[in-house]
Amino acid sequence: MSATEDLLVEADRLAAELDGTDPPTLLDVRWRLVGPPGRDDYLAGHLPGAVFVDLDTALCGAPGPAGRHPLPDPAALEATLRAAGVRAGHPVVVYDGGDGMAAARAWWTLRWAGHLPVRLLHGGYPAWISAGLPVSTDQPAPAHGDVAVRPGALPVLDAAAAARLAAGDGVLVDVRAAPRYRGEQEPIDPVAGHIPGAVNLPAPEYVAEGRFPTADALRDRFAAVGVAAEAPVGAYCGSGVTAAQAVFALHLAGRTDAALYVGSWSHWVADQNRPVATGPTP
């Protein structure tokens, strides 16, 4: 299995796997930063056999000083995943509403928790619909899983480690929109700007509508902002969701060591003593 096949699955391939004798566990993680909750979308129709898992309340901790989407409590996460039918060593496929952000954060969370066989449905729910595949409104009651959450399988940055990367120990990539990076606007957090030394690569430059380019194209796009094969790399965004998608893209590009600053900007600015840079340059 190639690196891409280990991370992404196309709708037709997933349909064939679901028809097999031992189908993967399906998690519907549709989510919006603002607006109606994803559960409403799930209830209106989802992939047959999929279980809904809420990103805000189940895959992340409660918002606060650690950020808007901090790490979940390991015991609570384990209970959630077991209730969703996640079994030790058994494949999981996650999907969202199509932009790939919530699915990437779910992928990252499961892998951080030590569950490695996790893939994204490429293009999410819209790709499934576009392929003319069936949907369901039934809410399955899966057999209880036995997955064990063992945190730490993927690297995490705290504020100090993020600052060191940005200061020259590696490359820290800010994947928010350029006006937020430059400090011209901040629609969510109380302070505008970026971590001093961080480079800006807005998410639409490496993923479009939840579809990822080739590994070579991804390497080129990250290399354009200074990400080199020999240098440590980390990513952050507003609250660690879009940045998880960046880490996923870096995995596709072969950088399985890429680190996530989970708290991201929402954590950085919680401490008024941390420096803030503005303008178009690091």
C-alpha positions in Angstrom: 0.0 0.0 0.0 1.4 3.4 -1.0 1.6 6.3 1.4 -1.4 7.9 -0.3 -3.5 4.7 0.0 -2.5 4.5 3.7 -4.0 8.0 4.2 -6.8 8.5 1.6 -9.5 6.4 0.2 -11.7 7.2 -2.8 -15.4 6.8 -2.7 -15.6 3.8 -5.0 -12.9 2.0 -3.2 -14.6 2.6 0.1 -17.9 1.3 -1.2 -16.2 -1.9 -2.2 -14.6 -2.2 1.2 -17.9 -1.7 2.9 -19.4 -4.5 0.9 -16.6 -6.8 2.1 -16.7 -9.3 5.0 -14.8 -7.1 7.4 -15.6 -3.4 6.5 -13.8 -0.5 8.1 -15.4 1.5 11.0 -17.0 4.7 9.6 -17.0 7.9 11.6 -19.0 10.9 10.4 -17.3 14.0 11.8 -19.1 16.7 9.8 -18.6 20.1 11.5 -18.8 23.8 11.0 -16.8 26.5 12.7 -20.0 28.5 12.9 -23.5 27.5 12.1 -25.7 24.4 12.8 -24.0 21.4 14.4 -22.9 18.6 12.1 -25.3 16.1 13.8 -28.1 17.7 11.8 -26.4 16.8 8.6 -25.8 13.3 9.8 -29.4 12.8 10.7 -30.5 14.0 7.2 -28.3 11.4 5.6 -25.0 9.7 6.0 -22.9 6.8 4.7 -24.5 3.5 5.6 -23.1 2.2 8.9 -21.5 5.5 9.9 -21.5 6.7 13.5 -21.5 10.4 14.2 -18.7 11.8 16.4 -18.8 15.4 17.4 -15.5 17.2 16.9 -16.1 20.0 19.5 -17.3 17.8 22.3 -15.8 14.3 21.7 -12.6 14.7 19.8 -11.4 17.9 21.6 -11.3 19.1 25.1 -13.4 22.0 26.4 -12.4 25.4 25.1 -10.4 27.6 27.5 -6.8 28.9 28.2 -5.4 25.8 26.3 -7.2 27.0 23.1 -10.6 26.6 21.4 -9.9 22.9 20.4 -7.4 21.5 22.9 -6.4 17.9 23.3 -9.2 15.6 24.6 -9.0 13.8 27.9 -7.6 10.4 27.0 -10.1 8.4 29.0 -13.1 10.4 27.6 -11.7 9.9 24.1 -11.3 6.2 24.6 -14.9 5.9 25.8 -16.1 7.8 22.8 -14.2 5.7 20.3 -15.2 2.5 21.9 -18.9 3.6 21.9 -18.4 4.3 18.1 -17.2 0.7 17.6 -13.5 1.4 17.1 -11.5 -1.8 17.6 -7.8 -2.2 18.3 -6.0 -2.5 15.0 -9.1 -2.4 12.9 -9.3 0.2 10.0 -11.2 3.4 10.5 -12.4 5.8 7.8 -13.4 9.4 8.7 -15.3 11.8 6.6 -16.7 15.3 6.8 -18.7 17.7 4.8 -16.1 18.0 2.0 -13.5 20.5 3.0 -11.4 17.9 4.8 -10.6 19.9 7.9 -12.7 18.1 10.6 -11.8 14.7 9.0 -8.1 15.6 9.2 -8.4 16.6 12.9 -10.2 13.3 13.5 -7.5 11.5 11.7 -4.8 13.3 13.6 -6.5 12.7 17.0 -6.9 8.9 16.4 -3.3 8.6 15.2 -2.1 10.8 18.2 -4.0 8.3 20.4 -2.1 5.4 18.9 -4.7 4.1 16.5 -2.8 4.0 13.2 -5.1 2.4 10.6 -7.1 5.6 9.8 -7.9 7.1 6.4 -9.8 10.0 5.1 -12.6 9.7 2.5 -11.1 11.9 -0.2 -13.6 14.7 -0.9 -15.8 13.7 2.0 -19.5 13.3 1.9 -19.9 15.2 -1.4 -17.6 12.8 -3.1 -19.7 9.9 -2.0 -22.9 11.6 -3.3 -21.2 12.5 -6.6 -20.3 8.9 -7.1 -24.0 8.0 -6.8 -23.5 5.8 -3.8 -26.3 5.1 -1.3 -27.0 7.0 1.9 -28.9 6.1 5.0 -30.8 7.8 7.8 -30.5 4.8 10.1 -28.5 5.3 13.3 -26.4 2.1 13.8 -25.7 0.7 17.3 -22.2 -0.8 16.7 -20.7 -3.5 18.9 -18.6 -1.8 21.6 -15.0 -1.4 20.5 -11.9 -2.2 22.5 -9.5 0.4 21.2 -6.9 1.6 23.8 -6.0 5.3 23.7 -2.2 5.8 24.1 -1.5 9.5 23.6 1.7 10.7 22.0 2.0 8.7 18.8 2.1 12.0 16.8 4.3 15.0 17.8 2.7 18.0 19.5 4.0 21.5 19.9 3.4 23.6 23.0 3.9 27.4 22.8 7.6 27.2 23.7 8.4 24.6 21.1 6.4 26.5 18.5 8.4 29.6 19.3 11.7 27.7 18.9 10.7 26.4 15.5 9.7 29.8 14.4 12.9 31.3 15.7 15.1 29.1 13.5 15.1 25.6 14.9 12.9 24.6 11.9 9.9 26.0 10.1 6.6 26.9 11.7 3.8 27.2 9.1 0.8 29.4 9.8 -2.0 28.1 7.5 -4.6 30.8 8.2 -5.7 33.3 5.5 -3.2 36.0 4.7 -5.1 38.9 6.2 -5.3 37.1 9.6 -1.5 36.3 9.4 -0.7 39.9 8.5 -2.8 41.2 11.4 -5.3 43.1 9.3 -8.3 41.2 10.6 -9.1 38.6 13.2 -12.7 37.4 13.2 -12.5 35.0 16.1 -9.6 35.5 18.5 -9.0 38.7 20.5 -5.6 39.6 19.0 -4.6 39.8 15.3 -1.2 38.8 13.8 1.1 35.8 13.9 3.8 34.1 15.9 7.1 35.9 15.2 9.1 33.9 12.6 6.2 31.8 11.3 5.7 31.6 7.6 2.3 31.8 5.9 0.9 29.2 3.6 -2.9 29.5 3.5 -4.7 26.2 3.4 -6.3 26.8 -0.1 -2.8 26.8 -1.6 -2.3 23.1 -0.8 -5.8 21.7 -0.7 -8.9 22.6 -2.7 -12.4 21.6 -1.6 -11.0 18.7 0.4 -9.0 17.3 -2.5 -5.2 17.0 -2.2 -2.7 17.3 -5.0 0.1 14.8 -5.6 2.9 14.2 -3.1 5.3 16.0 -5.4 3.0 19.0 -5.7 2.6 19.2 -1.9 6.4 19.0 -1.4 6.9 21.9 -3.9 4.2 24.0 -2.2 5.7 23.5 1.3 9.2 23.9 0.0 8.2 27.3 -1.4 7.8 28.6 2.2 11.0 27.1 3.4 10.0 23.6 4.4 13.1 21.4 3.7 13.5 17.7 4.0 16.1 18.1 6.7 14.4 20.7 8.9 11.8 20.1 11.6 8.4 21.4 10.6 5.2 22.3 12.6 1.9 23.9 11.7 -0.7 26.0 13.5 -3.9 27.9 12.6 -6.6 29.4 14.7 -7.4 26.5 16.9 -5.7 23.4 15.6 -8.3 22.1 13.1 -7.0 23.5 9.7 -3.4 22.9 10.9 -4.3 19.2 11.5 -5.1 19.2 7.8 -1.7 20.7 7.1 -0.1 18.0 9.1 -2.1 15.5 7.0 -0.9 17.1 3.8 2.7 17.0 5.1 2.2 13.2 5.8 1.1 12.8 2.2 4.3 14.6 1.2 6.4 12.2 3.3 6.9 14.4 6.4 5.5 12.0 9.0 7.4 13.9 11.6 5.3 17.1 11.2 4.1 18.5 14.5 0.8 20.1 15.4 0.5 23.1 17.7 -2.8 22.0 19.0 -3.7 25.2 20.8 -2.6 27.3 17.9 -3.3 31.0 17.8 -6.2 30.7 20.3 -3.7 29.4 22.8 -0.8 31.7 21.9 -2.8 34.9 22.5 -4.3 33.6 25.8 -1.0 34.8 27.3 -0.6 38.5 26.8 3.2 38.2 27.4 3.7 36.3 24.2 5.0 38.4 21.3 2.8 39.0 18.2 4.1 40.0 14.8 2.1 41.7 12.0 2.8 42.4 8.4 3.4 40.1 5.4 6.8 38.8 6.5 7.8 36.4 9.4 
